[in-house]
Every structure is written in structure tokens, then in C-alpha cells.
């Protein structure tokens, strides 16, 4: 296990398990790096036919560790965020990606599902993209992919108001293949991953490529990432993270847009 991400390869399936359950699988820079390492390895190793994402505990992931965001916003951490590397790897993945999601999937926990080819939700799952709540903007090409999938007004409510989408709603919107009891989630996702390993790899790869506008996704990711980095340095972002740390509601009323 590397920095709270367990990487296992067996029978053609690479399983990446978020293993920071005590922190609701909040994603640290090191966790993003470990997941990127896994995706890059999968692209290079023909024995790896499918990548399966799952999370320990009662949440898939609570999203980016806000302590990291706060450190970047305050200038205390000048390191390049590994989140962007992970997002780019998702966009470039040619292997089928499968996700097993229980509990909360916040921020990138939801946007990464737009790059997964099969998604299975526990009945407890809640998808949330509260980027504007944190004075940020969407990432992982989700500002394009999510409205295309579920419609503008529903996507806008998720982005701008932070409205969650429950498992049944996500299924109805076409964001998931099935909703299953939590106790059956991993078995259902693994069964699907195993079925994919038995399909012709070349045909799967070409089919995935035909279904995705890779250039368009990359271009949108680039636009989003530039804005995301800019937003992290704004007074609005500093207020959002300070409010979170102080357990109060943020007050943006005296801050000018920028």
C-alpha cells in the first residue's frame, strides 16, 4: 500500500482501493500520485486489462483533502498538485475503468466517474460537486461532460449550489449502470470487470476511443485547470477555506468577483 492507496493486480484487473477511511478517503497529494502511478502502469502493461476503483469505509471519497487546498490558497504549499496529473491520466486512459461507489463521492469523487466506463453505486451513494461552494470551478472536463450527460440545469445546480444527487437519481440520469445494496457492491463491480477481461482488448480500446472526444476532453481539462489554479489564489478561496477550518459559513458579500 502506498500512502493510503492499495494497488492489487490479479486476473487482468488492477484494483485501486482508497484506504484512508478514517478521513472519509480525503485525497492527499500522495494518494493522487499513487493512483496516477497505477493508471500509467496499466497503460504500459498488456496484462492489465481493466482498472477498478473502490474505497474502504462508508465513503468512496470526500474529495480533495481541504487542508492541501488551504495550504495552496495561502501560499504555504507551492508544490504542483498531483490532482491534475491524475485527472489527465483519467482523460488519456485507454483501459476500461470500472468504479464501485458507496456513500459520499465529493468533487473529483464524482467527476472521475464521468471517465469510468462502468459505474456501480451502493444505495447509500451521494454524488456531490460543490466547487462553487469552495470558490473554485469544476475540473476533469466535468463542466462539459456532466451537462452533456444529465442536462444543463441539473448539472448547474450540482456545480453552483452544491446540490447532491442520490443513487436513484444518478441511475435515472445515466451516471450509473446499477444501484445495489452496499454488501453486494464490490462483488457486482468485480463481476463486471472480470467480464471485460474476457472481451478482445483491441476492440474494447477502439470502442472506448470512438465513444470519447479525446481532444475535446483534453482541451476542456486544460481550460478548467488554468482557472482552477487561478481560483485557488483568490480572496474568495481563502475565505472559503478559512470558513471551513473555523466551522462557520463563508461570507463572500464584501469580496469582488475576479
C-alpha positions in Angstrom: 0.0 0.0 0.0 1.3 3.4 -1.0 0.1 6.4 1.0 -3.4 5.2 1.6 -4.0 3.6 -1.8 -3.9 -0.1 -2.1 -2.8 -1.4 -5.6 -3.5 -5.0 -6.4 -3.3 -6.8 -9.8 -4.9 -10.2 -10.3 -6.5 -11.9 -13.2 -6.1 -9.0 -15.5 -7.7 -6.5 -13.1 -5.8 -3.7 -11.4 -7.8 -2.7 -8.3 -7.1 0.7 -6.8 -8.6 1.0 -3.3 -8.7 4.3 -1.5 -7.7 3.3 2.1 -8.0 6.4 4.2 -11.3 5.5 5.8 -10.7 7.5 9.0 -10.6 10.6 6.8 -13.5 9.6 4.6 -10.9 8.8 1.9 -10.0 12.5 1.5 -7.4 12.6 -1.3 -4.0 13.8 -0.4 -1.3 14.7 -3.0 0.4 11.4 -2.4 -2.9 9.5 -3.0 -3.4 11.3 -6.3 0.2 10.3 -7.2 -0.3 6.7 -6.3 -3.5 6.5 -8.4 -1.7 8.1 -11.3 1.1 5.6 -11.0 -1.4 2.9 -11.2 -3.1 4.3 -14.3 0.2 4.8 -16.0 1.3 1.3 -15.2 -1.9 -0.1 -16.6 -1.3 1.7 -19.9 2.1 0.1 -20.2 1.3 -3.4 -19.0 -0.7 -5.5 -21.5 -1.5 -8.0 -18.7 -3.7 -5.3 -17.1 -6.9 -5.3 -19.0 -9.2 -3.3 -16.6 -8.8 -0.8 -13.8 -11.3 -1.0 -10.9 -11.7 1.9 -8.4 -13.2 1.4 -4.9 -13.0 2.9 -1.5 -12.8 1.5 2.1 -15.2 2.6 4.8 -18.5 4.3 4.4 -17.5 6.9 1.8 -16.0 6.5 -1.7 -14.1 9.8 -1.2 -14.8 13.1 0.4 -12.8 14.7 -2.4 -9.6 16.6 -2.2 -8.1 17.0 1.3 -9.1 20.6 2.1 -6.0 21.1 4.2 -4.0 20.7 1.0 -6.2 23.2 -0.8 -6.0 25.7 2.1 -2.2 25.4 2.1 -2.1 26.1 -1.6 -4.5 29.0 -1.3 -2.5 30.6 1.5 0.8 30.1 -0.4 2.2 27.7 2.3 2.4 24.9 -0.2 4.0 25.6 -3.6 4.1 22.0 -4.8 2.4 21.1 -8.0 -0.9 19.4 -7.3 -0.9 15.8 -8.3 -4.6 16.1 -8.8 -4.1 17.5 -12.3 -1.8 14.6 -13.2 -4.5 12.1 -12.1 -7.2 14.0 -14.0 -5.1 13.9 -17.2 -4.4 10.2 -16.8 -8.2 9.6 -16.5 -8.7 11.6 -19.7 -6.0 9.6 -21.5 -6.9 6.1 -20.2 -7.4 3.5 -22.9 -8.2 0.7 -20.5 -11.8 0.2 -19.4 -12.3 1.9 -16.0 -14.9 0.5 -13.5 -16.0 2.2 -10.3 -17.7 0.8 -7.1 -19.1 3.8 -5.2 -20.6 3.8 -1.7 -21.5 6.8 0.5 -20.3 10.2 -0.5 -18.4 10.9 -3.7 -17.4 14.5 -3.5 -15.7 16.7 -6.1 -13.3 14.6 -8.0 -15.0 11.6 -6.5 -17.9 12.4 -8.8 -16.1 13.9 -11.8 -13.8 10.9 -12.1 -17.0 8.8 -12.7 -17.6 10.6 -15.9 -14.4 8.9 -17.2 -15.3 5.5 -16.0 -16.9 3.1 -18.4 -19.0 1.1 -15.9 -20.2 2.6 -12.6 -21.9 0.7 -9.8 -23.4 2.6 -6.8 -24.4 1.4 -3.4 -27.9 2.5 -2.4 -26.1 4.9 0.1 -24.2 6.7 -2.7 -24.5 10.5 -3.0 -22.7 12.4 -5.7 -21.6 16.0 -5.0 -19.7 18.6 -6.9 -19.6 21.7 -4.6 -16.9 23.5 -6.4 -18.5 26.9 -6.3 -19.1 26.5 -2.5 -15.3 26.5 -2.3 -14.9 29.4 -4.7 -13.4 27.1 -7.3 -14.5 25.8 -10.7 -15.3 22.3 -12.0 -12.4 20.0 -13.2 -11.8 16.8 -15.1 -13.7 18.2 -18.1 -16.9 17.9 -15.9 -18.0 21.3 -16.9 -18.6 19.8 -20.4 -19.2 16.1 -19.6 -21.7 16.5 -16.8 -24.2 18.8 -18.6 -23.9 16.6 -21.7 -24.9 13.6 -19.6 -27.6 15.0 -17.3 -28.6 18.3 -18.8 -27.5 21.9 -18.1 -29.9 22.8 -15.3 -29.4 19.7 -13.2 -25.6 20.0 -13.7 -25.6 23.7 -12.8 -27.5 23.0 -9.6 -24.8 20.4 -8.7 -22.0 22.8 -9.5 -23.3 26.2 -8.4 -25.5 25.2 -5.4 -23.7 22.0 -4.4 -26.9 20.0 -4.6 -26.2 16.3 -4.1 -27.6 13.6 -6.4 -28.6 10.4 -4.7 -28.0 6.9 -6.1 -31.5 6.5 -7.6 -31.2 9.9 -9.2 -27.8 9.2 -10.6 -29.1 5.9 -12.1 -32.0 7.7 -13.7 -29.7 10.3 -15.2 -27.4 7.8 -16.8 -24.5 8.2 -14.4 -24.5 4.6 -13.3 -25.2 1.1 -14.5 -26.9 -0.2 -11.4 -27.7 0.6 -7.7 -27.1 -2.4 -5.4 -27.0 -3.0 -1.6 -23.7 -1.9 -0.1 -22.9 -5.5 0.8 -23.1 -6.5 -2.8 -21.3 -3.5 -4.3 -17.7 -4.8 -4.7 -18.8 -8.2 -6.0 -21.0 -6.6 -8.6 -18.3 -4.3 -9.8 -15.7 -7.1 -9.9 -18.0 -9.3 -11.8 -18.3 -6.6 -14.5 -14.6 -6.1 -14.5 -14.0 -9.8 -14.9 -16.4 -9.9 -17.8 -14.5 -7.1 -19.5 -11.2 -9.0 -19.2 -12.7 -11.8 -21.3 -13.5 -9.4 -24.2 -11.0 -8.6 -27.0 -8.7 -5.9 -25.7 -8.1 -4.2 -29.0 -11.8 -4.0 -29.8 -12.5 -2.6 -26.3 -9.8 0.1 -26.7 -11.1 1.2 -30.1 -14.7 1.3 -28.9 -13.8 3.5 -26.0 -11.8 5.8 -28.2 -14.8 6.1 -30.6 -17.1 7.0 -27.7 -14.9 9.8 -26.4 -13.7 13.1 -27.9 -10.2 12.8 -26.5 -9.0 16.1 -28.0 -12.1 18.0 -26.7 -11.7 16.4 -23.3 -8.1 17.4 -23.1 -8.8 21.0 -24.2 -11.6 21.4 -21.6 -9.4 19.9 -18.9 -6.7 22.5 -19.8 -9.1 25.4 -19.6 -10.5 24.2 -16.3 -7.1 23.5 -14.7 -5.8 27.0 -15.6 -8.9 28.6 -14.0 -8.8 26.2 -11.0 -5.2 27.2 -10.2 -6.1 30.9 -10.5 -9.2 30.5 -8.3 -7.1 28.8 -5.6 -5.2 32.1 -5.2 -8.2 34.4 -4.8 -9.6 36.1 -1.7 -12.8 34.1 -2.3 -11.0 30.8 -2.0 -9.1 32.0 1.1 -12.4 32.9 2.7 -14.0 29.6 1.8 -11.2 27.5 3.3 -10.9 29.7 6.4 -14.6 29.3 7.0 -14.4 25.6 6.6 -11.5 25.4 9.1 -13.4 27.7 11.5 -16.6 25.7 11.1 -18.6 28.7 10.0 -20.5 29.9 6.9 -18.3 31.8 4.5 -19.1 35.5 3.8 -18.4 36.4 0.2 -20.6 39.5 0.3 -17.7 42.0 0.6 -15.5 40.4 -2.0 -15.5 41.5 -5.6 -15.7 38.9 -8.4 -12.5 38.1 -10.1 
